[in-house]
Amino acid sequence: GDGHHKHSQEEPVLCRYKKGGTHFEIMCLPTMVEQFRGGKVPRDDAVLGREVFKDAKKGDRPSAAELEAAFGTASHEECIDIVLAQGEYQLTVAQRKAKTEEKVAAIVHYITQNYVEGGTKRAIPAVRVEEAIAHLKGLKVDPFRAAWFQAQDVAKKLKETLKLVKNEVSATVTVSMALAGPASGVLHSNGGVAKVVEEYEEDTATFTFDFTAGEHDRIVSELTKATGGQFELKIHGADAVPEGGA
């Protein structure tokens, strides 16, 4: 260990990341990882050493080919950035509690954005969602898993108490045949998307689907990434805003 590290009062822990069946590890400082993720400190403040390991205790290092296969680069710096941004690390009890509370807040936010009150279709105040979550028996919120993913499950459990219904919008996406695979992948992997119907013509693929309103930006950004922006999205339904005020 390097006793001169500027945060030596903090116990370093392993940050682990799994990709394509291979595990990677780096030694990190948990409070600094959060700061790094928030763009507040540079990489070097959050990690000890400049290396990615397969097993840090044994000093077992991945080959350049293994790094390349998992991260698309063999540069340790770039690989460390990915492990820091996406890996899982052990937390102290206080950190775990704080991170879990943050995750609950994100789940509450997701539910208020994506669900409405059945019948009245009115927005549900966050405080009602918080109270209902507090009364759920045996709910385990994972501080590491994506809020939207956990929110689907929490919403199912709250259906009875809050009369939740998804605030759904229907839409159509059209892409060229060459991009049908990537576009389909985005829609099928998004938990807020339902009832995907695919239609293929000679050179275009059209997907009609429903999605929860709060997922709009994520769907657009994932489709943009998957298709290089080569897609057309039409939103249908009462709340849709016609483009160009037609």
GUDREN-490826 format. One record per residue (C-alpha): residue number from 1; residue in three letters; x, y, z. Coordinates in Angstrom, 2 decimals, decimal comma. Layout:
# GUDREN-490826
<pt resi="NUM" resn="ala" x="X" y="Y" z="Z"/>
...
//
This chain:
# GUDREN-490826
<pt resi="1" resn="gly" x="0,00" y="0,00" z="0,00"/>
<pt resi="2" resn="asp" x="0,95" y="3,56" z="-0,63"/>
<pt resi="3" resn="gly" x="0,74" y="5,36" z="2,71"/>
<pt resi="4" resn="his" x="1,05" y="8,78" z="1,10"/>
<pt resi="5" resn="his" x="-2,30" y="8,56" z="-0,63"/>
<pt resi="6" resn="lys" x="-4,25" y="11,67" z="0,16"/>
<pt resi="7" resn="his" x="-7,26" y="9,78" z="1,49"/>
<pt resi="8" resn="ser" x="-5,41" y="7,21" z="3,51"/>
<pt resi="9" resn="gln" x="-7,94" y="7,46" z="6,35"/>
<pt resi="10" resn="glu" x="-10,39" y="5,62" z="4,12"/>
<pt resi="11" resn="glu" x="-10,16" y="1,83" z="3,79"/>
<pt resi="12" resn="pro" x="-9,64" y="0,82" z="0,15"/>
<pt resi="13" resn="val" x="-12,06" y="-1,82" z="-1,18"/>
<pt resi="14" resn="leu" x="-12,30" y="-3,85" z="-4,37"/>
<pt resi="15" resn="cys" x="-14,42" y="-2,51" z="-7,19"/>
<pt resi="16" resn="arg" x="-15,51" y="-5,45" z="-9,36"/>
<pt resi="17" resn="tyr" x="-16,80" y="-5,52" z="-12,89"/>
<pt resi="18" resn="lys" x="-17,88" y="-8,54" z="-14,92"/>
<pt resi="19" resn="lys" x="-17,87" y="-8,57" z="-18,70"/>
<pt resi="20" resn="gly" x="-18,25" y="-11,56" z="-21,00"/>
<pt resi="21" resn="gly" x="-17,64" y="-14,06" z="-18,22"/>
<pt resi="22" resn="thr" x="-14,38" y="-12,45" z="-17,05"/>
<pt resi="23" resn="his" x="-14,10" y="-10,62" z="-13,74"/>
<pt resi="24" resn="phe" x="-11,99" y="-7,48" z="-13,40"/>
<pt resi="25" resn="glu" x="-11,04" y="-5,74" z="-10,18"/>
<pt resi="26" resn="ile" x="-9,41" y="-2,51" z="-9,11"/>
<pt resi="27" resn="met" x="-8,63" y="-1,17" z="-5,65"/>
<pt resi="28" resn="cys" x="-10,73" y="1,92" z="-4,97"/>
<pt resi="29" resn="leu" x="-11,81" y="4,34" z="-2,23"/>
<pt resi="30" resn="pro" x="-15,60" y="4,04" z="-1,96"/>
<pt resi="31" resn="thr" x="-16,46" y="7,66" z="-1,10"/>
<pt resi="32" resn="met" x="-14,18" y="8,84" z="-3,92"/>
<pt resi="33" resn="val" x="-15,83" y="6,50" z="-6,45"/>
<pt resi="34" resn="glu" x="-19,11" y="8,37" z="-5,85"/>
<pt resi="35" resn="gln" x="-17,31" y="11,69" z="-6,36"/>
<pt resi="36" resn="phe" x="-15,65" y="10,37" z="-9,53"/>
<pt resi="37" resn="arg" x="-19,04" y="9,23" z="-10,86"/>
<pt resi="38" resn="gly" x="-20,40" y="12,69" z="-10,18"/>
<pt resi="39" resn="gly" x="-17,52" y="14,21" z="-12,18"/>
<pt resi="40" resn="lys" x="-16,12" y="15,90" z="-9,06"/>
<pt resi="41" resn="val" x="-12,70" y="14,26" z="-8,77"/>
<pt resi="42" resn="pro" x="-10,22" y="12,77" z="-11,26"/>
<pt resi="43" resn="arg" x="-9,67" y="9,02" z="-11,62"/>
<pt resi="44" resn="asp" x="-6,44" y="9,08" z="-9,64"/>
<pt resi="45" resn="asp" x="-8,23" y="10,28" z="-6,51"/>
<pt resi="46" resn="ala" x="-10,56" y="7,27" z="-6,61"/>
<pt resi="47" resn="val" x="-8,19" y="4,38" z="-7,35"/>
<pt resi="48" resn="leu" x="-5,09" y="2,94" z="-5,77"/>
<pt resi="49" resn="gly" x="-2,49" y="2,10" z="-8,36"/>
<pt resi="50" resn="arg" x="-3,04" y="2,24" z="-12,08"/>
<pt resi="51" resn="glu" x="-3,82" y="-1,37" z="-12,83"/>
<pt resi="52" resn="val" x="-6,77" y="-3,59" z="-13,56"/>
<pt resi="53" resn="phe" x="-6,58" y="-7,09" z="-12,03"/>
<pt resi="54" resn="lys" x="-8,44" y="-10,33" z="-12,53"/>
<pt resi="55" resn="asp" x="-7,64" y="-11,10" z="-8,91"/>
<pt resi="56" resn="ala" x="-6,10" y="-8,22" z="-6,99"/>
<pt resi="57" resn="lys" x="-5,20" y="-10,32" z="-3,92"/>
<pt resi="58" resn="lys" x="-3,12" y="-12,71" z="-6,03"/>
<pt resi="59" resn="gly" x="-1,84" y="-9,92" z="-8,26"/>
<pt resi="60" resn="asp" x="-3,31" y="-11,79" z="-11,22"/>
<pt resi="61" resn="arg" x="-3,47" y="-9,43" z="-14,22"/>
<pt resi="62" resn="pro" x="-5,52" y="-9,73" z="-17,41"/>
<pt resi="63" resn="ser" x="-3,74" y="-9,95" z="-20,75"/>
<pt resi="64" resn="ala" x="-4,01" y="-7,09" z="-23,22"/>
<pt resi="65" resn="ala" x="-6,24" y="-9,36" z="-25,36"/>
<pt resi="66" resn="glu" x="-8,63" y="-9,93" z="-22,44"/>
<pt resi="67" resn="leu" x="-8,85" y="-6,20" z="-21,78"/>
<pt resi="68" resn="glu" x="-9,41" y="-5,55" z="-25,48"/>
<pt resi="69" resn="ala" x="-12,17" y="-8,20" z="-25,64"/>
<pt resi="70" resn="ala" x="-14,01" y="-6,86" z="-22,57"/>
<pt resi="71" resn="phe" x="-13,49" y="-3,11" z="-22,87"/>
<pt resi="72" resn="gly" x="-12,65" y="-2,52" z="-26,53"/>
<pt resi="73" resn="thr" x="-9,30" y="-1,08" z="-25,43"/>
<pt resi="74" resn="ala" x="-6,14" y="-2,34" z="-23,72"/>
<pt resi="75" resn="ser" x="-5,40" y="1,03" z="-22,11"/>
<pt resi="76" resn="his" x="-5,45" y="0,50" z="-18,33"/>
<pt resi="77" resn="glu" x="-6,60" y="4,10" z="-17,80"/>
<pt resi="78" resn="glu" x="-9,65" y="3,68" z="-20,05"/>
<pt resi="79" resn="cys" x="-10,44" y="0,28" z="-18,53"/>
<pt resi="80" resn="ile" x="-10,16" y="1,72" z="-15,01"/>
<pt resi="81" resn="asp" x="-12,64" y="4,46" z="-15,97"/>
<pt resi="82" resn="ile" x="-15,17" y="1,85" z="-17,08"/>
<pt resi="83" resn="val" x="-14,71" y="-0,31" z="-13,96"/>
<pt resi="84" resn="leu" x="-15,02" y="2,79" z="-11,74"/>
<pt resi="85" resn="ala" x="-18,13" y="4,01" z="-13,56"/>
<pt resi="86" resn="gln" x="-19,97" y="0,68" z="-13,72"/>
<pt resi="87" resn="gly" x="-18,41" y="-1,72" z="-11,24"/>
<pt resi="88" resn="glu" x="-19,78" y="-2,75" z="-7,85"/>
<pt resi="89" resn="tyr" x="-17,86" y="-2,16" z="-4,68"/>
<pt resi="90" resn="gln" x="-18,38" y="-3,01" z="-1,03"/>
<pt resi="91" resn="leu" x="-19,77" y="-0,20" z="1,09"/>
<pt resi="92" resn="thr" x="-19,52" y="0,61" z="4,76"/>
<pt resi="93" resn="val" x="-22,85" y="0,29" z="6,62"/>
<pt resi="94" resn="ala" x="-23,37" y="4,06" z="6,58"/>
<pt resi="95" resn="gln" x="-22,55" y="4,33" z="2,87"/>
<pt resi="96" resn="arg" x="-24,86" y="1,45" z="2,00"/>
<pt resi="97" resn="lys" x="-27,69" y="3,09" z="3,93"/>
<pt resi="98" resn="ala" x="-27,16" y="6,45" z="2,21"/>
<pt resi="99" resn="lys" x="-26,90" y="4,85" z="-1,23"/>
<pt resi="100" resn="thr" x="-30,04" y="2,77" z="-0,61"/>
<pt resi="101" resn="glu" x="-31,94" y="5,91" z="0,44"/>
<pt resi="102" resn="glu" x="-30,81" y="7,65" z="-2,76"/>
<pt resi="103" resn="lys" x="-31,99" y="4,65" z="-4,78"/>
<pt resi="104" resn="val" x="-35,40" y="4,68" z="-3,05"/>
<pt resi="105" resn="ala" x="-35,72" y="8,38" z="-3,95"/>
<pt resi="106" resn="ala" x="-34,86" y="7,55" z="-7,59"/>
<pt resi="107" resn="ile" x="-37,46" y="4,74" z="-7,60"/>
<pt resi="108" resn="val" x="-40,10" y="7,13" z="-6,19"/>
<pt resi="109" resn="his" x="-39,22" y="9,65" z="-8,90"/>
<pt resi="110" resn="tyr" x="-39,46" y="7,00" z="-11,62"/>
<pt resi="111" resn="ile" x="-42,90" y="5,92" z="-10,39"/>
<pt resi="112" resn="thr" x="-44,25" y="9,47" z="-10,26"/>
<pt resi="113" resn="gln" x="-42,98" y="10,04" z="-13,83"/>
<pt resi="114" resn="asn" x="-44,25" y="6,79" z="-15,33"/>
<pt resi="115" resn="tyr" x="-47,46" y="5,94" z="-13,49"/>
<pt resi="116" resn="val" x="-50,73" y="7,72" z="-12,82"/>
<pt resi="117" resn="glu" x="-53,76" y="7,03" z="-10,64"/>
<pt resi="118" resn="gly" x="-56,09" y="4,53" z="-12,32"/>
<pt resi="119" resn="gly" x="-59,49" y="6,02" z="-13,14"/>
<pt resi="120" resn="thr" x="-58,65" y="9,68" z="-12,61"/>
<pt resi="121" resn="lys" x="-55,35" y="9,47" z="-14,56"/>
<pt resi="122" resn="arg" x="-54,04" y="12,07" z="-12,13"/>
<pt resi="123" resn="ala" x="-50,38" y="12,38" z="-11,19"/>
<pt resi="124" resn="ile" x="-49,45" y="10,70" z="-7,91"/>
<pt resi="125" resn="pro" x="-47,61" y="12,90" z="-5,39"/>
<pt resi="126" resn="ala" x="-44,15" y="11,64" z="-4,45"/>
<pt resi="127" resn="val" x="-44,97" y="11,72" z="-0,75"/>
<pt resi="128" resn="arg" x="-47,80" y="9,19" z="-1,26"/>
<pt resi="129" resn="val" x="-45,45" y="6,87" z="-3,12"/>
<pt resi="130" resn="glu" x="-42,84" y="7,24" z="-0,34"/>
<pt resi="131" resn="glu" x="-45,38" y="6,38" z="2,35"/>
<pt resi="132" resn="ala" x="-46,65" y="3,38" z="0,42"/>
<pt resi="133" resn="ile" x="-43,09" y="2,09" z="-0,12"/>
<pt resi="134" resn="ala" x="-42,34" y="2,52" z="3,60"/>
<pt resi="135" resn="his" x="-45,26" y="0,17" z="4,34"/>
<pt resi="136" resn="leu" x="-44,17" y="-2,56" z="1,93"/>
<pt resi="137" resn="lys" x="-43,17" y="-5,67" z="3,83"/>
<pt resi="138" resn="gly" x="-39,88" y="-7,33" z="2,97"/>
<pt resi="139" resn="leu" x="-38,92" y="-4,92" z="0,22"/>
<pt resi="140" resn="lys" x="-35,21" y="-5,18" z="-0,62"/>
<pt resi="141" resn="val" x="-33,84" y="-2,21" z="-2,52"/>
<pt resi="142" resn="asp" x="-30,49" y="-2,92" z="-4,13"/>
<pt resi="143" resn="pro" x="-28,20" y="0,13" z="-3,96"/>
<pt resi="144" resn="phe" x="-26,49" y="-0,94" z="-7,21"/>
<pt resi="145" resn="arg" x="-29,27" y="-2,00" z="-9,57"/>
<pt resi="146" resn="ala" x="-30,82" y="0,55" z="-11,93"/>
<pt resi="147" resn="ala" x="-33,75" y="2,44" z="-10,40"/>
<pt resi="148" resn="trp" x="-36,01" y="1,95" z="-13,45"/>
<pt resi="149" resn="phe" x="-35,49" y="-1,81" z="-13,26"/>
<pt resi="150" resn="gln" x="-36,35" y="-2,03" z="-9,56"/>
<pt resi="151" resn="ala" x="-39,21" y="0,46" z="-9,94"/>
<pt resi="152" resn="gln" x="-41,19" y="-1,94" z="-12,17"/>
<pt resi="153" resn="asp" x="-41,19" y="-4,47" z="-9,37"/>
<pt resi="154" resn="val" x="-42,01" y="-1,92" z="-6,66"/>
<pt resi="155" resn="ala" x="-44,86" y="-0,56" z="-8,82"/>
<pt resi="156" resn="lys" x="-46,38" y="-4,07" z="-9,10"/>
<pt resi="157" resn="lys" x="-46,33" y="-4,31" z="-5,31"/>
<pt resi="158" resn="leu" x="-47,95" y="-0,87" z="-4,97"/>
<pt resi="159" resn="lys" x="-50,73" y="-1,55" z="-7,51"/>
<pt resi="160" resn="glu" x="-53,26" y="-2,42" z="-4,82"/>
<pt resi="161" resn="thr" x="-52,60" y="0,44" z="-2,40"/>
<pt resi="162" resn="leu" x="-52,13" y="3,22" z="-4,93"/>
<pt resi="163" resn="lys" x="-54,28" y="2,00" z="-7,86"/>
<pt resi="164" resn="leu" x="-51,29" y="2,61" z="-10,12"/>
<pt resi="165" resn="val" x="-51,57" y="2,35" z="-13,86"/>
<pt resi="166" resn="lys" x="-48,76" y="2,94" z="-16,32"/>
<pt resi="167" resn="asn" x="-48,89" y="6,31" z="-17,98"/>
<pt resi="168" resn="glu" x="-48,56" y="4,75" z="-21,42"/>
<pt resi="169" resn="val" x="-48,10" y="6,33" z="-24,80"/>
<pt resi="170" resn="ser" x="-48,08" y="4,48" z="-28,10"/>
<pt resi="171" resn="ala" x="-45,53" y="5,12" z="-30,76"/>
<pt resi="172" resn="thr" x="-44,16" y="3,93" z="-34,07"/>
<pt resi="173" resn="val" x="-40,50" y="3,75" z="-35,01"/>
<pt resi="174" resn="thr" x="-39,43" y="3,34" z="-38,61"/>
<pt resi="175" resn="val" x="-35,89" y="2,38" z="-39,61"/>
<pt resi="176" resn="ser" x="-34,19" y="1,00" z="-42,68"/>
<pt resi="177" resn="met" x="-34,00" y="-2,77" z="-42,89"/>
<pt resi="178" resn="ala" x="-30,26" y="-2,71" z="-42,12"/>
<pt resi="179" resn="leu" x="-31,00" y="-1,15" z="-38,71"/>
<pt resi="180" resn="ala" x="-33,97" y="-3,37" z="-37,81"/>
<pt resi="181" resn="gly" x="-31,87" y="-5,59" z="-35,53"/>
<pt resi="182" resn="pro" x="-30,36" y="-2,83" z="-33,37"/>
<pt resi="183" resn="ala" x="-33,69" y="-0,96" z="-33,14"/>
<pt resi="184" resn="ser" x="-35,54" y="-4,12" z="-32,13"/>
<pt resi="185" resn="gly" x="-32,86" y="-4,81" z="-29,51"/>
<pt resi="186" resn="val" x="-33,38" y="-1,40" z="-27,90"/>
<pt resi="187" resn="leu" x="-37,15" y="-1,83" z="-27,68"/>
<pt resi="188" resn="his" x="-37,06" y="-5,38" z="-26,36"/>
<pt resi="189" resn="ser" x="-34,49" y="-4,60" z="-23,69"/>
<pt resi="190" resn="asn" x="-36,31" y="-1,58" z="-22,27"/>
<pt resi="191" resn="gly" x="-38,51" y="-2,51" z="-19,31"/>
<pt resi="192" resn="gly" x="-40,82" y="0,44" z="-19,98"/>
<pt resi="193" resn="val" x="-41,72" y="-0,80" z="-23,47"/>
<pt resi="194" resn="ala" x="-44,63" y="-3,19" z="-24,08"/>
<pt resi="195" resn="lys" x="-46,62" y="-4,78" z="-26,91"/>
<pt resi="196" resn="val" x="-43,99" y="-4,46" z="-29,62"/>
<pt resi="197" resn="val" x="-45,39" y="-5,30" z="-33,06"/>
<pt resi="198" resn="glu" x="-42,84" y="-5,59" z="-35,86"/>
<pt resi="199" resn="glu" x="-43,68" y="-5,15" z="-39,54"/>
<pt resi="200" resn="tyr" x="-41,20" y="-5,53" z="-42,36"/>
<pt resi="201" resn="glu" x="-41,48" y="-4,17" z="-45,87"/>
<pt resi="202" resn="glu" x="-38,93" y="-4,35" z="-48,63"/>
<pt resi="203" resn="asp" x="-36,46" y="-1,90" z="-47,22"/>
<pt resi="204" resn="thr" x="-38,00" y="-0,63" z="-43,98"/>
<pt resi="205" resn="ala" x="-38,91" y="-2,04" z="-40,61"/>
<pt resi="206" resn="thr" x="-41,70" y="-0,51" z="-38,54"/>
<pt resi="207" resn="phe" x="-42,17" y="-1,15" z="-34,82"/>
<pt resi="208" resn="thr" x="-45,36" y="-0,15" z="-33,08"/>
<pt resi="209" resn="phe" x="-45,23" y="-0,24" z="-29,29"/>
<pt resi="210" resn="asp" x="-46,45" y="1,27" z="-26,02"/>
<pt resi="211" resn="phe" x="-44,10" y="2,86" z="-23,54"/>
<pt resi="212" resn="thr" x="-44,36" y="4,59" z="-20,19"/>
<pt resi="213" resn="ala" x="-44,16" y="8,34" z="-20,62"/>
<pt resi="214" resn="gly" x="-41,11" y="8,86" z="-18,43"/>
<pt resi="215" resn="glu" x="-39,06" y="6,53" z="-20,64"/>
<pt resi="216" resn="his" x="-39,30" y="8,80" z="-23,68"/>
<pt resi="217" resn="asp" x="-35,84" y="10,39" z="-23,40"/>
<pt resi="218" resn="arg" x="-34,12" y="7,11" z="-22,66"/>
<pt resi="219" resn="ile" x="-35,74" y="5,39" z="-25,64"/>
<pt resi="220" resn="val" x="-34,77" y="8,26" z="-27,94"/>
<pt resi="221" resn="ser" x="-31,18" y="8,29" z="-26,70"/>
<pt resi="222" resn="glu" x="-30,81" y="4,50" z="-26,97"/>
<pt resi="223" resn="leu" x="-32,33" y="4,46" z="-30,47"/>
<pt resi="224" resn="thr" x="-30,03" y="7,32" z="-31,48"/>
<pt resi="225" resn="lys" x="-27,02" y="5,34" z="-30,27"/>
<pt resi="226" resn="ala" x="-28,16" y="2,09" z="-31,89"/>
<pt resi="227" resn="thr" x="-29,05" y="3,59" z="-35,28"/>
<pt resi="228" resn="gly" x="-26,70" y="6,55" z="-35,49"/>
<pt resi="229" resn="gly" x="-29,79" y="8,78" z="-35,43"/>
<pt resi="230" resn="gln" x="-31,28" y="7,13" z="-38,53"/>
<pt resi="231" resn="phe" x="-34,82" y="6,54" z="-37,26"/>
<pt resi="232" resn="glu" x="-38,22" y="8,18" z="-37,32"/>
<pt resi="233" resn="leu" x="-40,33" y="8,20" z="-34,15"/>
<pt resi="234" resn="lys" x="-44,03" y="9,08" z="-34,20"/>
<pt resi="235" resn="ile" x="-45,97" y="9,40" z="-30,95"/>
<pt resi="236" resn="his" x="-49,73" y="8,67" z="-31,05"/>
<pt resi="237" resn="gly" x="-52,40" y="9,34" z="-28,51"/>
<pt resi="238" resn="ala" x="-54,19" y="12,16" z="-26,78"/>
<pt resi="239" resn="asp" x="-51,18" y="13,75" z="-25,13"/>
<pt resi="240" resn="ala" x="-48,98" y="13,67" z="-28,21"/>
<pt resi="241" resn="val" x="-47,77" y="17,04" z="-29,44"/>
<pt resi="242" resn="pro" x="-48,02" y="17,31" z="-33,23"/>
<pt resi="243" resn="glu" x="-44,65" y="18,27" z="-34,74"/>
<pt resi="244" resn="gly" x="-44,57" y="21,79" z="-36,14"/>
<pt resi="245" resn="gly" x="-48,04" y="22,52" z="-34,71"/>
<pt resi="246" resn="ala" x="-49,80" y="20,88" z="-37,67"/>
//
